[in-house]
Amino acid sequence: MDLASFLIQSLNAVQYGLLLFLVASGLTLVFGIMGVINLAHGSFYMVGAYMAFALSPVVARFGGGFFAMLALGLVLAVLFGYLLEWLFFSYLYQREHLQQVLMTYGLILVFEELRSIAVGDDGHGVAPPPLLAGSIALGEVMTYPVYRLFISAACIAIALGMYFVIARTRLGMRVRAGASNREMVRALGIDIRLLYRIVFAAGVALAALAGMIAAPVSSVYPGMGAQVLIVCFVVVVIGGIGSVRGALLASLLVGVVDTFGKVLIPQAAGVLVYVLMAAILLWRPEGLFKSA
């Protein structure tokens, strides 16, 4: 592998890892703070991708572009997450994990059927914005898409924003307190139900935003949520349940292992991520970071 190929694969690994973090961070917030095993989280990623496909022509009709579509989709995702928590997930906090699994698996089936009814079972493409449709030169013959660099930059900006909110704001202090001792938070007069609704809506919005951003490079197709869900659970387990920084580090590790595995050892690429998870759990059974 020459230097240009190594650079391209490194950029691909970082971009994939950061995009994976955007999805997994929402899952680790819901799983670690609310204690809900949400198998439907991958469906939120799928919903975001299909929103990008459906909203792009609508926004263009009113003179808007790709970023206007992202803003509108993000607002709709927050509202969707808030409503979904109120209607379904608010009843799962005191239930056993088996009931949570059955409920969220049922939601997967509902989302897939609604997707099939609304847009069919064909694959679809979403065009990147013209401003980001070009490529930059890497060496004499190789180029790299600008839009992939935009994905990495956007995910880094969102990760920094999440760190600021969680570590430096009053809302983040309440979220961290709720993850540690929800009974004490409730005793202090904080509306834990509203806090959970905000956290869940944020998790849905992060997954949907990842789907909207990824749509121009991965296309939009049935079952895309199931594929990302499995990898997201791997990331959450590796990073440590409830740890956002653990999810970031684990996502980058998974991105590197998966990307270079497909290039260097394509026959074993499908299992390398799970080998990584097994090795880390043998070393640190609680994950890379023990707490949020």
C-alpha positions as CSV (number, residue, x, y, z in Angstrom):
1,M,0.0,0.0,0.0
2,D,1.5,3.3,-1.1
3,L,1.3,6.6,0.8
4,A,-1.6,8.0,-1.1
5,S,-3.7,4.8,-0.7
6,F,-2.8,4.7,3.1
7,L,-3.9,8.4,3.4
8,I,-7.2,7.7,1.6
9,Q,-8.0,4.7,3.7
10,S,-7.1,6.6,6.9
11,L,-9.5,9.4,5.9
12,N,-12.2,6.8,5.2
13,A,-11.6,5.1,8.5
14,V,-11.9,8.4,10.4
15,Q,-15.0,9.5,8.5
16,Y,-16.7,6.1,9.1
17,G,-15.7,6.1,12.7
18,L,-17.0,9.7,13.3
19,L,-20.3,9.0,11.5
20,L,-20.6,5.8,13.6
21,F,-20.1,7.9,16.7
22,L,-22.9,10.2,15.8
23,V,-25.3,7.2,15.8
24,A,-23.8,5.4,18.7
25,S,-23.6,8.5,21.0
26,G,-27.4,8.7,20.9
27,L,-27.7,5.0,21.7
28,T,-25.2,5.2,24.6
29,L,-27.1,8.2,26.1
30,V,-30.4,6.3,26.0
31,F,-28.9,3.0,27.2
32,G,-26.6,4.4,29.8
33,I,-28.8,7.1,31.3
34,M,-32.3,5.8,30.8
35,G,-31.5,2.1,31.1
36,V,-33.5,1.2,28.0
37,I,-32.3,-1.4,25.5
38,N,-33.5,0.3,22.4
39,L,-33.3,-2.1,19.4
40,A,-35.1,0.5,17.3
41,H,-32.2,3.0,17.4
42,G,-31.0,1.8,14.0
43,S,-34.4,2.6,12.6
44,F,-33.9,6.3,13.6
45,Y,-30.8,6.3,11.4
46,M,-32.9,4.8,8.5
47,V,-35.6,7.4,9.2
48,G,-33.1,10.2,8.9
49,A,-31.8,8.8,5.5
50,Y,-35.3,8.5,4.1
51,M,-36.1,12.0,5.4
52,A,-33.1,13.3,3.4
53,F,-34.5,11.6,0.3
54,A,-38.1,12.8,0.9
55,L,-37.4,16.4,2.1
56,S,-34.7,17.3,-0.5
57,P,-37.2,17.9,-3.4
58,V,-39.7,19.6,-1.1
59,V,-37.1,22.0,0.3
60,A,-35.7,22.7,-3.2
61,R,-39.2,23.6,-4.4
62,F,-39.1,26.5,-1.9
63,G,-35.6,27.6,-2.8
64,G,-33.8,25.8,0.0
65,G,-30.8,23.6,-0.3
66,F,-29.1,20.7,1.4
67,F,-28.4,22.6,4.7
68,A,-32.0,23.8,4.9
69,M,-33.1,20.1,4.5
70,L,-30.7,19.2,7.4
71,A,-32.2,21.9,9.6
72,L,-35.8,20.9,8.8
73,G,-35.0,17.2,9.2
74,L,-33.3,17.8,12.6
75,V,-36.4,19.7,13.9
76,L,-38.7,16.9,12.8
77,A,-36.4,14.3,14.3
78,V,-36.4,16.1,17.7
79,L,-40.2,16.3,17.6
80,F,-40.5,12.7,16.6
81,G,-38.2,11.6,19.4
82,Y,-40.1,13.6,22.0
83,L,-43.4,12.2,20.9
84,L,-42.1,8.6,20.7
85,E,-40.7,8.8,24.2
86,W,-44.1,10.1,25.5
87,L,-46.1,7.4,23.7
88,F,-44.0,4.3,24.1
89,F,-40.6,4.6,25.9
90,S,-41.9,6.3,29.0
91,Y,-43.6,3.0,30.0
92,L,-40.4,1.0,29.7
93,Y,-38.2,2.4,32.5
94,Q,-39.4,0.1,35.2
95,R,-39.9,-2.9,32.9
96,E,-37.6,-5.9,32.5
97,H,-35.1,-5.9,29.7
98,L,-37.0,-8.6,27.9
99,Q,-40.1,-6.4,27.6
100,Q,-37.9,-3.5,26.4
101,V,-36.4,-5.8,23.7
102,L,-39.8,-7.0,22.6
103,M,-41.3,-3.5,22.5
104,T,-38.4,-1.9,20.5
105,Y,-38.2,-4.9,18.2
106,G,-41.9,-4.4,17.4
107,L,-41.1,-0.8,16.6
108,I,-38.5,-2.0,14.1
109,L,-41.2,-4.0,12.3
110,V,-43.6,-1.0,12.3
111,F,-41.0,1.4,10.9
112,E,-40.0,-1.0,8.2
113,E,-43.6,-1.6,7.2
114,L,-44.3,2.1,7.2
115,R,-41.2,2.7,5.1
116,S,-42.3,0.1,2.6
117,I,-45.8,1.6,2.3
118,A,-44.5,5.2,2.0
119,V,-41.6,4.9,-0.4
120,G,-41.4,1.3,-1.6
121,D,-38.6,-1.2,-1.4
122,D,-36.2,0.3,-3.9
123,G,-32.9,1.9,-3.2
124,H,-32.6,5.7,-3.6
125,G,-29.9,8.2,-4.0
126,V,-29.5,11.7,-2.5
127,A,-27.3,14.2,-4.3
128,P,-24.7,16.0,-2.2
129,P,-24.8,19.9,-2.2
130,P,-23.1,21.4,-5.3
131,L,-20.7,23.3,-3.0
132,L,-19.4,20.0,-1.6
133,A,-19.6,17.9,-4.8
134,G,-16.0,18.2,-5.9
135,S,-12.8,16.4,-5.0
136,I,-9.3,17.3,-3.8
137,A,-6.2,15.8,-5.2
138,L,-4.2,13.3,-3.2
139,G,-1.1,12.6,-5.3
140,E,-1.0,12.6,-9.1
141,V,-3.9,10.2,-9.8
142,M,-5.9,9.9,-6.6
143,T,-8.6,12.3,-5.4
144,Y,-10.8,12.4,-2.3
145,P,-14.4,13.7,-2.2
146,V,-14.9,17.0,-0.4
147,Y,-18.3,15.8,0.9
148,R,-16.6,13.0,3.0
149,L,-14.3,15.7,4.5
150,F,-17.5,17.6,5.3
151,I,-18.9,14.6,7.1
152,S,-15.8,14.3,9.3
153,A,-15.8,18.0,10.1
154,A,-19.5,18.0,10.9
155,C,-19.2,15.0,13.2
156,I,-16.2,16.6,15.0
157,A,-18.2,19.8,15.5
158,I,-21.2,17.9,16.9
159,A,-18.9,15.9,19.2
160,L,-17.4,19.1,20.6
161,G,-20.8,20.5,21.0
162,M,-21.9,17.4,22.9
163,Y,-18.9,17.7,25.2
164,F,-19.7,21.3,25.9
165,V,-23.3,20.6,26.7
166,I,-22.6,17.5,28.9
167,A,-19.6,18.9,30.7
168,R,-20.2,22.6,30.9
169,T,-23.9,23.3,31.1
170,R,-26.6,22.9,33.8
171,L,-28.5,20.5,31.5
172,G,-25.4,18.4,31.2
173,M,-25.0,18.4,34.9
174,R,-28.6,17.1,35.4
175,V,-28.0,14.5,32.7
176,R,-24.9,13.2,34.5
177,A,-26.6,13.3,37.8
178,G,-29.6,11.4,36.4
179,A,-27.2,8.7,35.0
180,S,-25.6,8.3,38.5
181,N,-28.6,8.5,40.8
182,R,-32.0,9.2,39.3
183,E,-33.8,8.9,42.7
184,M,-31.7,11.7,44.2
185,V,-32.3,13.8,41.1
186,R,-36.0,13.3,41.5
187,A,-35.8,14.1,45.2
188,L,-34.1,17.4,44.4
189,G,-37.2,18.5,42.5
190,I,-35.9,18.0,39.0
191,D,-38.5,16.6,36.6
192,I,-36.7,13.4,35.6
193,R,-39.5,12.5,33.1
194,L,-38.8,15.8,31.2
195,L,-35.1,15.1,31.4
196,Y,-35.5,11.7,29.9
197,R,-37.7,13.1,27.1
198,I,-35.0,15.6,26.2
199,V,-32.2,12.9,26.3
200,F,-34.3,10.5,24.2
201,A,-35.2,13.3,21.7
202,A,-31.5,14.2,21.4
203,G,-30.6,10.5,20.8
204,V,-33.1,10.2,18.1
205,A,-32.0,13.5,16.5
206,L,-28.3,12.4,16.5
207,A,-29.2,9.1,14.8
208,A,-31.4,10.8,12.2
209,L,-28.9,13.5,11.5
210,A,-26.3,10.8,10.9
211,G,-28.6,9.2,8.4
212,M,-29.3,12.5,6.6
213,I,-25.6,13.2,6.4
214,A,-24.7,9.7,5.3
215,A,-27.4,9.5,2.6
216,P,-25.4,11.0,-0.2
217,V,-22.5,8.6,0.2
218,S,-24.2,5.4,1.3
219,S,-27.5,5.7,-0.6
220,V,-30.9,5.0,1.0
221,Y,-32.1,1.4,1.0
222,P,-34.3,-1.0,3.1
223,G,-32.7,-2.6,6.1
224,M,-30.0,0.0,6.5
225,G,-30.9,0.5,10.1
226,A,-30.3,-3.1,11.1
227,Q,-26.8,-3.0,9.8
228,V,-25.8,0.1,11.7
229,L,-27.5,-1.1,14.9
230,I,-25.3,-4.1,15.4
231,V,-22.1,-2.1,15.0
232,C,-23.5,0.6,17.4
233,F,-24.0,-1.9,20.1
234,V,-20.5,-3.1,19.6
235,V,-19.3,0.5,20.0
236,V,-21.4,1.0,23.2
237,V,-20.0,-2.2,24.7
238,I,-16.4,-1.4,23.8
239,G,-16.5,2.2,24.9
240,G,-18.4,1.5,28.2
241,I,-22.1,1.8,28.8
242,G,-23.1,5.4,29.2
243,S,-19.7,6.9,28.3
244,V,-19.8,9.4,25.4
245,R,-16.0,9.7,25.2
246,G,-15.8,5.9,25.3
247,A,-18.2,5.8,22.3
248,L,-16.0,8.3,20.4
249,L,-12.8,6.3,21.0
250,A,-14.6,3.0,20.3
251,S,-16.1,4.3,17.1
252,L,-12.7,5.4,15.8
253,L,-11.2,2.0,16.7
254,V,-14.0,0.2,14.9
255,G,-13.6,2.5,11.9
256,V,-9.9,1.8,11.6
257,V,-10.3,-2.0,12.1
258,D,-13.2,-2.3,9.7
259,T,-11.7,0.0,6.9
260,F,-8.2,-1.5,6.9
261,G,-9.6,-5.0,7.5
262,K,-11.5,-4.8,4.2
263,V,-8.4,-3.6,2.4
264,L,-5.8,-5.9,3.9
265,I,-7.7,-9.0,5.0
266,P,-11.0,-9.0,3.0
267,Q,-11.7,-12.6,3.8
268,A,-11.9,-12.0,7.6
269,A,-13.1,-8.4,7.5
270,G,-16.6,-9.3,8.7
271,V,-15.3,-10.7,12.0
272,L,-12.5,-8.3,12.9
273,V,-14.7,-5.9,14.7
274,Y,-16.1,-8.6,16.9
275,V,-12.5,-9.9,17.5
276,L,-11.7,-6.3,18.6
277,M,-14.6,-6.3,21.0
278,A,-13.7,-9.7,22.5
279,A,-10.1,-8.6,23.0
280,I,-11.0,-5.3,24.7
281,L,-13.6,-7.0,27.0
282,L,-11.0,-9.6,28.0
283,W,-8.7,-6.8,29.0
284,R,-11.4,-4.5,30.4
285,P,-14.7,-6.2,31.0
286,E,-16.5,-2.8,31.8
287,G,-15.3,-1.3,28.5
288,L,-12.7,1.4,27.9
289,F,-14.4,3.8,30.2
290,K,-16.2,2.5,33.2
291,S,-18.6,5.5,33.7
292,A,-20.1,8.3,31.8
